[in-house]
Each structure stands twice: as C-alpha cells, then as structure tokens.
Amino acid sequence: LLSFASVLAIMGALNLIIKFLKLDIKKLNKSILFIVLILVASIVFASSFLSKDPLITPVILLIFIILLFILFYQINFKNQNSVYNYLFILLISSIISISMLNYFNSKLERESLKTTALEINRADSNFLSYMLNETLSDIKDRTDIVKIFGDRYANFDAFAFKIWGDSPMQRESLNSGIRFYDRFQNVIGEYFVGLNPDKKIFHYLSKDDEINIVELENKEVGTGKYYAGVIEIEERGITKGYISAFVSFDIKSIGALNFPDFVESNLSILNRVIDVKKLKIFQFYGSELSEVYGDIYPSRDQIKQIQQTEVDSLFNEAWLKIKFDTETYETYLLRIPNNDSDITTTVSVEEKAFSWNLFNFFKIFIIHSLFIVLAFLIIVISRVGKLNLSFKSKLLFAFLVISIIPVVVLALYNSNVVNERAKEGIFNELSQRANYIEKHLTSQIEKNKNRDLVTASENAARELGISFALYESTDQIYNSKDIYNRVGLFDKKLNPQAYYHLNYLRYKEYVSSEKLNDYKFDSYYRIINVNEKEYILSVNDAFNKIKILFSTTEINVVIFGIYSFAVIIIIIISTLFANQISQPIQRLTEATDAVSKGDLNVQIDHNERGELKDLLDGFNQMTSELKKNQIELAEMEREAAWKEMAKQVAHEIKNPLTPMKLALQQLIISYKDKSKDFDKLFEKVSHTVLNQIDNLNQIAS
C-alpha cells in the first residue's frame, strides 16, 4: 500500500509540474521525454553512486526510474482513462516494494554479522557478572521463594527451570542454570543447559556480600571459565536455603547450540535476522587463531588475508570477502585492542546467489500478483456491472488454466516429495543413532557382564553424545535428559502408539510425530535385546540436532521460486500466443465492421500461415469480389436507366409526331381535292406542326 501511494504521489507530482509549466502533454515530443528520462536517470544514478551510504543500490534506483517513466508514458500518451492504468500502477508498486524488501533484508543480514561480532566481544566477565547479578536480584525480589523452601513436596527441579526460563540468561541463550540448596548446602534441585558445574562452590565464595559472584574453572568442558553466584534465602533471620546461578560463554556455544529447540529463546539478538548456525566465526588473540565456530577451518592464506586487513581507525572494523573452496563469504572483521595483543573477530556468511534473490522475489511477487488480479477484476466488474471478457481475454485465460494447473500440481507433488525425503532423512539419522547406541550398549554388557543397563546407558550417552531413553515395557528406566522429566515437561511413560505398534503389531521400528505445546518433533522407537531381554530404545530430534543437507524450507523456497518463474514465463508466452491468435481476428473484426459501413476497399495485410492465412485471404478475396460486383452492378444500373430514359424519350417524341402526321395527311387530301378551304387548312396545319416542333425542341433540351 505504501508503494502504491508513493507511485500515485509521484505521478501526481509530475502532472502538477507539467500543469505549472503549462505544457501540452499531447503535443510534447516523445524524443524530448526520452532525453529527460536519460538526464534524470543519469543524475540520480550518479548521486546514488557517489553517496557513501545510499538507501538503495544505483541499479535498483535506475530500474525504478525507468518503470515510473514507462507508467507516465502509458498514462499520458496511451490512454489516460483506461482501467489498465490501475493494473500497471499496482504491478510497478509491487515490483518496487518487493525489490526494496529484498534489499533491506540483505542489508539486515549484513548488519547482523556486525551485531554478532559485537555480541561475542561483549560477553566478557563484566557482562556475565551482570547477567548473574540481574538473575539473583530478580530471585531475591520474588515473594514466593520462601514458601517454596517451606513446602516439603516442592519440585525444586521444576522451580529451577521456571526461574531460569524467566531469567536474562535464557533470553540471551547463554549456557547457564539454576541450583537450589537446603540450609545445609546440599543440592535439592537444579536445571542446567550447556553447563555442568561443580556442586561444591561455597568454599569459593565470600560470606560478606549479599550476592556472591565468583569465577570458576569449567572442568568438564575445558574450554574456559564460568561464573557462579549465590544468594541466601532467609525468613526472620533463619536460613531456609540457598539459590545459585551459573553462566558461561564461548564461541562454540553461540546460537543456542546446546539448547533444545523448545527452550531456545526467540528474543536473542543473535537469531532475529540470520540463522547463527550458518555463520563461520574465527577469533584471533594476536596472530594466533584461538577459537573457531562452524565447519570450516581457515587456511594459511585466509588467515594471512584476515591479519593483513586494514581496519577503520574510528570503529576498528572492516568488511571483506573470503573465498572458502568455491563459495564466497561476506565477512565482518572487528579488531579490539587488548593489552599487548589485539583480539580480532571475523563473522562470515555465504553470499546468496542471484538465483536465490530471484526466487525470493518471485516467491512474494506471485502472491502480490494474485491480489493484483483480484483487485483488477473487482475494478472491472464495478465499472461495467458485469464481467465481459474479450476473445483475447478468454483465450489467455484458457491458455493460463491449461498451462498453470499442471505446473501447480507438479509443484505440490515435488513439495510433497521433498517433505517425504526430509522425513526419510530424519528417520535415517535417528535410526543410525539408535544403531550406535544399541551396539555400544551390547558391547559394554558383553565385556562387563556385571555392569547394569543404567550405567551402560550413562556411558553410551556421554561417549556418543546422543540423547536417548530406555523403556522396559511401558516404564522408563533411563533418560539421558531426565531433567525434563523431573521438571514435568515430558511423561515417563512410553508413547501408547509406539507400545501398540512394537509389542502388538510387532513392528521392528516405529516413528511418531509428537508435540510439546506448540513444538513438534519426531521420536524413533526400536526394540533392542540386551542380555536376552527386550527393551524399547527411543531417540528423538528434540534433543538430538539433526543436520540434513538442505532443509525443507530452503528446498521449498527453491521449488517455489523455480515454479513461480515458470508461471511468469507461461503468462508471458500465453499472452504472446493469445495476441498472435487474437490480433488477426481483431483486425478481421475491424475490417468486417468497415465493410458493413460500406468501405469495400479494405484489405488485410498479414504474414499469417495455416488456417488464419486461409481465413484472411478469403476475406480479402471476398472484399475484392464484392467491390467487383458493386462496379458491375453500377454499370448494369446505369445501362437500365439509359434504356428507360430512351423509352420515355421515344414516347415523348411519338406524342407530337402523331398530330403532325394526321395534320399533314389532312393537308394532302385537301390539296388533292382542291378544296376551297385549303388556305385556312394550310395555315392551321402549319401552326399545328410548328407547335409540335416546339414541343420536340423542349424534349430534346
């Protein structure tokens, strides 16, 4: 709507300028308009190109100017009051808005690299201490904390999860957790994600501070340090217990890598614009590469390129492009002075190909086009009262229906195939992980006959890094993520459908789609034999990150883009075909209308072939024959008129000759008889003959 209003405003402004200059648009030379277009485009292009931070790229701006001038030409030189002008305005507005949207999205993705680098360097000791202080202060302000410690049936694991979920540590997707202690400093409940700190921390803390925060070694991960803070919960001066909060940060855990998807924050700055998992991050201390995030390790030449990149003196930053194998990555570099050596952080993301941008454009343009067509039909119907389609429109509609329906069906089929392949890929991944677990458990039990299944399962989960659950009948006997059972998110009983299919229908394996509130995930179940006893092994993708080559979303975007492009091509080709067929018929209709008005000189020049050639040649021959027949008919009519006139003249001549003949005969008889009245008769006959001669003269004239 904003683009539509902007285009209307620009057209209105141009018309106001023309009226102000008192120009007659109809008499305006089109070549002058073309020259003005070139001048305006050149000025705008140059100013945009020279700008340090242009709002849009010069190429996009140039395309916009050309489209606006085409619209101006259509409205003012073609048909000022045509309903099609609304369609052109909507189409150009759609192209402008979608192009701007794609451009701004690409700029946001580019800026997100900078945001990520700043967030990584922000996560220092001060920031982590602040996170702990905020969390513990919020806990201390809660009025229900004392009551929790007074409830002998309280689920402290669930309360720890709830407190963590409300904390800024969860919102920032930091490896962190909450732990409850009783007044004897024994652990009574906890929740952690991405972190497993020491249970005994009180001897590290000072007893003088209300909120104790201390830096500790991360013994399990071994990649850095974590921070712990503790507050004492009192009631009337009596200690009821303690609550501690823990937090750590390292590059390898950014993007909530250790978080199950259903507890991942959607408020974190790092995942608002771009998928953090697609980033490649390198951090250098001095000239040494210290940390790497992603599946790419930089080569010596790439490290040299990074180290030799000059940064901006004001912000200590730079933009560069790094080529990994055949792919080019857009890279943001941030260099921060730190004592004797600089800390250099680079964040890279693969550049999107032109085809991807094209697919994104058509993905939105198709939806816009549907609304534009609907709006156009509403305008047409409201104007004429009913929908009267021309032959061309009917032909185009028929072509589109015949062509697009198979394309849509094929697109839906391919999308369904992609979804099925994705499900198959998830199934294979979960099945393969179940194989690893089964072999690991079997191998342990065979080597150590006295080892119980729970201990073997703990070893398998730790050594393989796979989350799973084991069931005996319908009861869960082990879960590597048992904390989520304890906090009440998951049931300890086996899925009834899985039990039915595996035990009654004797399926070897079964996959079930399950839900946790609005979060959907897939669970894989299989019967395994350990020590000649059947158990049910469960592996799901809620706790196991399944990485497939292409996500269904990406492939569907590609499919949608390809078929959208195909639909656009179909529309263009159908329009050309409809024009090719309807244009000769339209010319024939116009020529027939001219013939009906009496113009027989009409001839249709054409280069058609086939049936249309025969039709147009037949029309030309028909008009030629009609013209020939018209000429012959005119000649016959003239000849008949002359004959009729000759008859009338003969009749008129015959009328005076009869009395003349009779008078002369009477005169001759009188002469022969020597009548005495001959002189009188002669005078009378002479007078009669002279009168009749005068009558003949009148007929001749």
C-alpha positions in Angstrom: 0.0 0.0 0.0 2.9 2.4 0.8 4.5 1.7 -2.6 1.1 2.2 -4.3 0.6 5.5 -2.6 4.1 6.6 -3.4 3.7 5.8 -7.1 0.4 7.7 -7.2 2.1 10.6 -5.4 5.0 10.7 -7.9 2.6 10.6 -10.9 0.5 13.4 -9.3 3.7 15.5 -8.7 4.8 15.0 -12.4 1.4 16.1 -13.6 1.4 19.1 -11.4 4.8 20.1 -12.7 3.5 19.8 -16.3 0.5 21.9 -15.5 2.6 24.5 -13.7 4.9 24.8 -16.7 1.8 25.0 -18.9 2.9 22.2 -21.2 0.6 20.4 -23.6 1.4 16.8 -22.9 -0.3 15.6 -26.1 2.0 17.9 -28.2 5.1 17.1 -26.2 7.7 15.4 -28.4 8.4 11.8 -27.2 12.1 12.2 -28.0 12.2 15.1 -25.6 10.6 12.9 -22.9 13.2 10.2 -23.6 16.1 12.7 -23.3 14.6 13.9 -20.0 14.5 10.3 -18.8 18.2 9.8 -19.6 19.2 13.0 -17.9 17.1 12.3 -14.7 18.4 8.7 -14.6 22.0 9.8 -15.0 21.7 12.4 -12.3 20.0 10.1 -9.8 22.4 7.2 -10.7 25.5 9.4 -10.2 24.3 10.9 -6.9 23.4 7.4 -5.6 26.7 6.0 -6.8 28.7 8.8 -5.1 26.8 8.5 -1.8 28.6 6.8 1.0 25.6 5.0 2.4 22.8 5.0 -0.3 19.3 4.0 0.7 19.2 1.6 -2.3 21.7 0.5 -4.9 22.1 2.6 -8.1 20.9 -0.3 -10.3 17.7 -0.8 -8.4 17.1 3.0 -8.4 17.7 3.2 -12.2 15.1 0.4 -12.7 12.6 2.2 -10.6 13.0 5.4 -12.6 12.6 3.6 -15.9 9.4 1.8 -14.6 8.0 5.2 -13.4 8.6 6.8 -16.8 7.0 3.9 -18.6 4.0 4.3 -16.3 4.0 8.1 -17.0 4.1 7.4 -20.8 1.3 4.8 -20.6 -1.0 7.2 -18.6 -0.4 10.4 -20.6 0.3 9.2 -24.1 -1.6 6.0 -24.5 -4.9 6.0 -22.6 -5.4 8.4 -19.7 -8.7 7.0 -18.5 -8.0 3.3 -19.0 -8.7 0.9 -16.2 -5.5 -0.9 -17.1 -3.6 2.1 -15.6 -4.6 0.8 -12.2 -3.1 -2.6 -13.1 0.1 -1.0 -14.2 0.4 1.1 -11.1 -0.2 -2.0 -8.9 2.4 -4.0 -10.8 5.1 -1.4 -10.6 4.3 -0.8 -6.9 4.6 -4.5 -6.3 8.0 -4.7 -8.1 9.3 -1.7 -6.2 8.1 -2.9 -2.8 9.4 -6.4 -3.2 12.8 -5.2 -4.5 13.1 -2.8 -1.6 12.1 -5.6 0.9 14.7 -8.0 -0.5 17.4 -5.3 -0.5 16.7 -4.2 3.1 16.6 -7.9 4.2 20.1 -8.3 2.7 21.3 -5.2 4.5 19.8 -6.5 7.8 21.6 -9.8 7.3 24.8 -8.0 6.6 24.4 -5.8 9.7 23.7 -9.0 11.7 27.3 -10.0 11.1 28.4 -6.8 12.8 25.9 -7.4 15.7 27.2 -10.9 16.2 30.8 -9.8 16.4 29.9 -7.1 18.9 27.8 -9.6 21.0 30.7 -12.0 21.1 33.1 -9.4 22.3 30.5 -8.0 24.7 30.4 -11.4 26.6 33.2 -10.6 29.0 33.4 -11.0 32.7 31.5 -7.8 33.4 28.7 -8.9 31.1 28.4 -12.4 32.6 28.6 -11.0 36.2 25.8 -8.6 35.2 23.7 -11.5 34.0 24.2 -13.3 37.3 23.5 -10.2 39.4 20.3 -9.5 37.5 19.1 -13.1 37.8 19.8 -13.3 41.5 18.3 -9.9 42.2 15.1 -10.9 40.5 15.1 -14.1 42.6 15.6 -12.2 45.8 12.6 -9.9 44.9 10.2 -12.8 44.4 7.7 -13.2 47.2 7.1 -17.0 46.7 10.7 -18.1 47.2 10.5 -18.6 51.0 7.2 -20.5 50.6 8.9 -22.9 48.1 11.5 -23.8 50.7 8.8 -24.4 53.3 7.0 -26.9 51.0 8.2 -30.4 51.7 6.6 -31.7 48.4 8.0 -28.9 46.3 9.6 -29.9 42.9 12.8 -27.8 43.1 13.9 -29.0 39.7 10.7 -27.5 38.2 11.2 -24.3 40.2 14.8 -24.1 39.0 13.6 -24.5 35.4 10.9 -21.8 35.8 13.3 -19.3 37.4 15.9 -20.0 34.6 13.2 -19.5 32.0 12.4 -16.1 33.4 16.0 -15.0 33.6 18.0 -12.8 31.2 20.4 -15.8 30.8 17.7 -17.7 28.9 16.8 -14.6 26.8 20.4 -14.3 25.8 20.7 -18.1 25.1 23.7 -18.4 27.3 25.0 -21.7 28.8 23.6 -21.4 32.3 21.5 -22.8 35.0 19.9 -22.5 38.5 20.5 -24.7 41.5 18.7 -25.0 44.9 20.4 -25.9 48.1 18.9 -26.6 51.5 20.2 -24.8 54.6 22.9 -27.5 55.0 24.2 -26.6 51.5 23.0 -29.9 50.0 21.7 -29.8 46.4 17.9 -30.3 46.4 17.0 -29.3 42.8 18.6 -27.8 39.7 18.3 -27.1 36.0 21.2 -26.6 33.6 21.7 -26.3 29.9 25.1 -26.5 28.2 26.8 -26.4 31.6 27.6 -28.9 34.4 29.3 -27.0 37.2 30.8 -28.2 40.5 28.2 -28.9 43.2 30.5 -27.6 45.9 31.0 -23.9 45.4 30.5 -22.4 48.8 34.2 -22.5 49.8 34.9 -20.3 46.8 32.5 -17.6 48.0 32.8 -14.7 50.3 30.3 -14.6 53.2 30.4 -10.8 53.5 28.4 -10.0 50.3 24.7 -10.3 49.9 25.1 -11.6 46.3 28.3 -13.6 45.9 29.8 -13.9 42.4 32.9 -15.8 41.6 34.8 -17.0 38.6 35.5 -20.8 38.4 37.2 -23.2 36.0 34.9 -25.2 33.7 36.4 -28.6 34.4 34.1 -30.7 32.2 34.2 -28.6 29.0 37.7 -27.5 29.5 37.4 -24.5 27.1 37.2 -21.6 29.5 35.6 -20.4 32.7 32.2 -20.0 34.1 30.7 -17.6 36.7 28.7 -18.6 39.7 26.6 -16.5 42.1 24.7 -17.4 45.3 22.1 -15.8 47.5 20.9 -16.9 50.9 17.2 -17.2 51.4 16.1 -16.2 54.9 12.9 -15.9 56.9 13.0 -13.9 60.1 16.8 -14.2 60.3 16.7 -18.0 59.8 18.4 -19.5 56.8 15.9 -21.5 54.7 18.3 -22.4 51.9 20.4 -21.1 49.0 19.9 -20.4 45.3 22.8 -20.3 42.9 23.0 -19.2 39.3 25.7 -20.2 36.8 26.6 -18.8 33.4 29.4 -19.3 30.8 30.2 -18.2 27.3 32.3 -19.5 24.5 32.1 -19.1 20.7 31.4 -22.7 20.1 28.1 -22.5 22.1 26.6 -19.4 20.5 23.3 -19.6 18.7 21.9 -21.8 21.5 23.9 -24.8 20.1 23.5 -26.7 23.4 19.8 -25.8 23.8 16.9 -28.0 22.9 14.8 -26.1 20.4 11.8 -25.9 22.7 13.7 -23.9 25.4 15.6 -21.7 22.9 14.9 -18.0 23.2 13.3 -16.2 20.3 14.4 -12.8 21.8 18.1 -13.3 21.4 19.7 -10.6 19.2 21.8 -13.3 17.5 18.9 -15.2 15.9 16.5 -12.5 15.0 17.7 -11.9 11.4 20.0 -14.7 10.4 20.4 -18.3 11.3 23.5 -18.3 13.6 24.2 -21.9 12.6 25.1 -20.7 9.1 27.8 -18.4 10.4 31.6 -19.1 10.3 33.3 -17.3 13.2 37.1 -17.0 13.8 38.7 -15.3 16.8 42.4 -14.4 17.0 44.4 -13.4 20.0 47.3 -11.5 18.4 48.3 -13.6 15.4 47.1 -16.9 16.9 43.8 -18.5 16.0 42.1 -19.2 19.3 38.5 -20.2 18.6 36.5 -21.4 15.6 32.8 -21.7 15.2 31.4 -23.7 12.2 32.5 -26.5 10.0 35.3 -24.5 8.1 38.8 -24.0 9.3 40.7 -21.2 7.7 43.8 -21.9 5.6 47.1 -20.1 5.9 46.3 -17.8 3.0 42.9 -16.9 4.5 44.4 -16.3 8.0 47.0 -14.0 6.2 44.2 -12.1 4.4 42.4 -11.6 7.7 45.6 -10.5 9.6 46.6 -8.0 6.8 43.2 -6.4 6.5 43.3 -2.7 7.5 40.5 -1.6 9.8 38.7 1.7 10.1 40.5 4.0 12.6 37.3 5.1 14.3 35.4 1.9 14.7 38.2 -0.7 14.3 36.2 -2.6 11.8 36.4 -3.7 8.1 34.4 -5.6 5.5 36.0 -8.1 3.3 35.2 -11.2 1.1 36.8 -14.5 1.9 36.6 -17.4 -0.5 36.3 -20.9 1.0 36.6 -23.6 -1.7 34.2 -22.4 -4.4 31.9 -20.2 -2.2 32.4 -16.6 -1.4 31.6 -15.4 2.1 30.7 -11.8 3.2 32.9 -11.1 6.3 32.8 -8.5 9.0 36.1 -8.0 10.9 36.3 -6.4 14.3 39.7 -5.7 15.9 39.7 -4.7 19.6 42.9 -3.6 21.4 43.6 -5.8 24.4 46.8 -5.1 26.4 49.7 -6.3 24.4 47.8 -8.1 21.6 44.6 -7.3 19.6 41.6 -9.5 19.6 40.4 -10.0 16.0 36.9 -11.4 15.4 35.6 -12.3 12.0 32.0 -13.3 11.3 31.2 -14.7 7.8 28.1 -15.8 5.9 27.9 -17.3 2.5 26.8 -14.8 -0.2 23.5 -15.5 -1.7 23.5 -16.3 -5.4 21.5 -14.2 -7.8 19.1 -17.2 -8.4 18.3 -17.2 -4.7 17.4 -13.5 -4.7 15.4 -14.1 -7.9 13.5 -17.0 -6.1 12.8 -14.7 -3.1 11.5 -12.0 -5.5 9.1 -14.3 -7.3 8.0 -16.0 -4.1 6.5 -12.7 -3.0 5.6 -11.4 -6.4 3.3 -14.4 -7.2 1.3 -13.6 -4.0 1.2 -10.0 -4.9 0.1 -10.9 -8.5 -2.9 -12.9 -7.2 -4.1 -9.9 -5.2 -3.5 -7.6 -8.1 -5.5 -9.8 -10.5 -8.3 -10.0 -7.8 -8.2 -6.2 -7.4 -8.3 -5.7 -11.2 -11.3 -8.0 -11.6 -13.1 -6.1 -8.8 -12.4 -2.7 -10.6 -13.6 -4.0 -14.0 -16.8 -5.6 -12.6 -17.6 -2.4 -10.6 -17.1 -0.3 -13.7 -19.1 -2.3 -16.2 -21.5 -4.0 -13.9 -20.6 -7.5 -15.2 -17.6 -9.3 -16.4 -17.4 -9.1 -20.2 -14.3 -10.9 -21.4 -13.0 -10.2 -24.9 -12.0 -13.1 -27.1 -8.3 -12.3 -26.3 -9.0 -12.4 -22.6 -10.9 -15.7 -22.8 -8.1 -17.2 -24.9 -5.5 -16.0 -22.5 -7.5 -17.3 -19.5 -7.8 -20.7 -21.3 -4.1 -20.9 -22.0 -3.2 -20.0 -18.4 -5.6 -22.5 -16.9 -4.4 -25.3 -19.2 -0.7 -24.4 -18.6 -0.6 -23.4 -14.9 -2.8 -26.2 -13.4 -0.2 -28.9 -14.4 2.6 -26.7 -13.1 0.8 -26.2 -9.8 0.1 -29.9 -9.4 3.7 -30.7 -10.2 4.9 -28.1 -7.7 2.7 -29.6 -5.0 3.9 -33.1 -5.9 7.5 -32.1 -5.8 7.0 -30.2 -2.5 5.4 -33.4 -1.1 8.3 -35.5 -2.3 10.7 -33.0 -0.7 8.8 -33.3 2.6 8.8 -37.1 2.4 12.5 -37.1 1.6 13.1 -34.8 4.6 11.1 -37.2 6.9 13.1 -40.1 5.4 16.3 -38.3 6.1 15.3 -37.6 9.8 14.2 -41.3 10.1 17.6 -42.5 8.8 19.5 -40.1 11.1 17.6 -41.3 14.1 17.8 -44.9 13.1 21.6 -44.6 12.7 21.9 -43.1 16.1 19.8 -45.9 17.6 22.2 -48.3 15.9 25.2 -46.7 17.6 23.5 -46.8 21.0 22.4 -50.4 20.6 25.9 -51.5 19.5 27.5 -49.5 22.3 25.2 -51.0 25.0 25.7 -54.5 23.7 29.5 -54.1 23.6 29.6 -52.9 27.1 27.4 -55.7 28.5 29.4 -58.3 26.7 32.7 -57.0 28.0 31.4 -56.4 31.6 28.7 -58.9 32.5 28.1 -57.3 35.9 27.5 -53.8 34.5 23.9 -52.8 34.9 22.0 -51.3 32.0 21.6 -47.8 33.5 25.4 -47.4 34.0 26.0 -48.7 30.4 23.4 -46.2 29.2 25.1 -43.3 31.0 28.4 -44.3 29.4 26.8 -44.5 26.0 25.2 -41.1 26.3 28.4 -39.5 27.5 30.7 -41.1 25.0 28.5 -40.9 21.9 26.9 -37.6 22.7 23.5 -38.9 21.8 20.4 -38.3 23.9 18.1 -41.3 24.3 15.7 -43.1 26.6 15.2 -46.7 27.5 11.9 -48.4 28.4 11.1 -51.7 30.0 7.6 -52.5 28.9 5.9 -49.0 29.3 8.1 -47.8 32.2 11.1 -45.6 31.6 14.3 -46.9 33.2 16.8 -44.4 31.8 16.7 -41.0 30.1 19.8 -39.0 29.3 17.7 -35.9 29.6 15.9 -36.9 32.7 15.8 -33.3 33.9 13.0 -32.6 31.5 11.0 -35.5 33.1 11.7 -34.1 36.5 10.5 -30.6 35.7 7.3 -32.1 34.2 7.7 -31.3 30.5 7.8 -35.0 29.4 6.0 -38.1 30.6 8.0 -41.0 31.9 5.6 -43.5 30.3 6.1 -44.9 26.8 4.1 -43.4 24.0 0.9 -45.7 23.7 1.1 -45.7 19.9 4.7 -46.9 20.0 3.9 -49.6 22.5 1.0 -50.8 20.4 3.0 -50.9 17.1 6.1 -52.5 18.6 4.5 -55.0 21.0 1.2 -55.9 19.4 1.8 -55.4 15.7 5.5 -56.5 16.2 6.9 -53.6 14.2 10.7 -53.6 14.2 10.8 -49.8 14.4 8.3 -47.0 14.7 8.4 -43.2 14.2 5.9 -41.0 15.9 5.2 -37.2 15.4 4.8 -35.8 18.9 4.1 -32.3 20.4 5.2 -30.3 23.4 2.8 -27.4 23.5 3.3 -25.9 20.0 6.7 -27.5 19.4 6.6 -30.6 17.1 9.3 -33.2 17.0 9.8 -36.8 15.7 10.6 -39.7 18.0 12.1 -43.0 16.8 11.4 -46.2 18.7 13.0 -49.6 18.3 13.0 -52.9 20.2 16.5 -54.0 21.3 17.8 -57.1 23.0 20.2 -56.8 25.9 21.1 -59.9 28.0 18.3 -61.8 26.2 15.8 -59.2 27.4 13.7 -56.9 25.3 13.8 -53.1 25.8 12.5 -50.2 23.8 15.0 -47.6 22.8 13.8 -44.1 22.0 15.7 -41.4 20.1 14.1 -38.1 19.1 15.2 -34.9 17.3 14.0 -32.7 20.2 17.4 -33.3 22.0 19.4 -34.5 19.0 20.2 -31.9 16.5 19.5 -33.4 13.1 21.5 -31.8 10.3 20.3 -32.5 6.8 21.9 -31.3 3.7 19.0 -29.0 2.8 16.2 -28.0 5.0 12.6 -28.5 3.7 12.2 -24.7 3.9 15.2 -24.0 1.7 14.2 -26.6 -0.9 10.5 -25.4 -0.8 11.8 -21.8 -1.4 13.8 -23.1 -4.4 10.9 -25.1 -5.7 8.5 -22.2 -5.2 11.0 -19.8 -6.9 11.5 -22.1 -9.9 7.8 -22.8 -10.4 7.0 -19.1 -9.9 9.5 -18.2 -12.6 7.9 -20.9 -14.8 4.5 -19.4 -14.1 5.7 -16.0 -15.1 7.2 -17.4 -18.3 3.9 -19.2 -19.0 2.0 -16.0 -18.5 4.3 -14.1 -20.9 4.2 -16.9 -23.6 0.4 -17.3 -23.2 0.0 -13.6 -23.6 2.1 -13.6 -26.8 0.2 -16.6 -28.2 -3.1 -15.0 -27.3 -2.0 -11.8 -29.0 -0.8 -13.8 -32.0 -4.1 -15.6 -32.4 -6.5 -12.8 -31.4 -4.7 -9.9 -33.2 -5.6 -11.2 -36.8 -9.1 -12.0 -35.6 -9.4 -8.5 -34.1 -8.2 -7.0 -37.4 -10.7 -9.1 -39.2 -13.4 -7.9 -36.9 -12.5 -4.3 -37.5 -12.3 -4.9 -41.3 -15.7 -6.6 -41.2 -17.1 -3.6 -39.4 -15.7 -1.3 -42.0 -17.2 -3.4 -44.8 -20.6 -3.3 -43.0 -20.3 0.5 -43.2 -19.8 0.4 -47.0 -16.0 0.5 -47.3 -15.1 -2.2 -49.8 -11.5 -1.0 -50.2 -10.5 -2.8 -47.0 -7.6 -5.3 -47.4 -5.8 -7.0 -44.5 -2.1 -7.2 -44.9 -0.7 -10.2 -43.0 2.1 -12.8 -42.7 0.0 -15.5 -41.2 0.2 -19.2 -42.1 -2.2 -22.1 -42.0 -5.9 -21.6 -41.2 -5.6 -18.0 -40.3 -3.9 -17.3 -43.7 -6.8 -19.0 -45.5 -9.3 -17.0 -43.4 -7.7 -13.7 -44.1 -7.0 -14.4 -47.7 -10.7 -15.5 -48.1 -11.8 -12.2 -46.5 -9.5 -10.2 -48.9 -10.9 -12.2 -51.8 -14.5 -11.6 -50.6 -14.0 -7.8 -50.4 -12.4 -7.9 -53.9 -15.3 -9.8 -55.3 -17.8 -7.5 -53.5 -16.1 -4.5 -55.0 -16.1 -6.1 -58.5 -19.7 -7.0 -58.2 -20.5 -3.5 -57.0 -18.9 -2.0 -60.1 -20.7 -4.4 -62.4 -24.0 -3.7 -60.6 -23.5 0.0 -61.0 -22.8 -0.4 -64.8 -26.0 -2.5 -65.2 -28.0 0.0 -63.3 -26.7 2.8 -65.5 -27.5 0.8 -68.7 -31.0 0.1 -67.4 -31.5 3.8 -66.6 -30.5 4.8 -70.1 -32.9 2.3 -71.7 -35.7 3.6 -69.5 -34.9 7.1 -70.4 -34.7 6.2 -74.1 -38.2 4.6 -73.8 -39.5 7.8 -72.2 -37.9 10.0 -74.9 -39.3 7.8 -77.6 -42.7 8.0 -76.0 -42.5 11.8 -75.7 -41.3 12.1 -79.3 -44.1 9.9 -80.5 -46.8 12.0 -78.9 -46.2 15.2 -81.1 -45.4 13.2 -84.3 -48.9 11.7 -84.4 -50.9 15.0 -84.6 -48.3 16.3 -87.1 -48.8 13.2 -89.3 -52.6 13.5 -89.1 -52.4 17.2 -89.9 -50.2 16.7 -92.9 -52.4 13.8 -94.2 -55.4 16.1 -94.0 -53.5 18.8 -95.8 -52.5 16.4 -98.6 -56.1 15.2 -99.1 -57.4 18.8 -99.2 -54.7 19.7 -101.7 -55.6 16.8 -104.0 -59.3 17.6 -103.7 -58.6 21.3 -104.5 -60.6 22.3 -101.6 -61.6 25.9 -101.4 -60.7 26.0 -97.7 -57.1 24.8 -98.5 -55.6 28.1 -97.4 -57.2 28.1 -94.0 -56.4 24.4 -93.6 -52.8 25.1 -94.6 -52.5 27.8 -92.0 -54.0 25.6 -89.3 -51.7 22.7 -90.2 -48.7 24.9 -90.3 -49.5 26.3 -86.9 -50.0 22.8 -85.5 -46.7 21.5 -87.0 -44.8 24.4 -85.6 -46.3 23.9 -82.1 -45.3 20.2 -82.2 -41.8 21.1 -83.4 -41.5 23.4 -80.4 -42.6 20.5 -78.2 -39.9 18.3 -79.7 -37.3 21.1 -79.0 -38.4 21.1 -75.4 -38.0 17.3 -75.2 -34.5 17.5 -76.7 -33.5 20.1 -74.3 
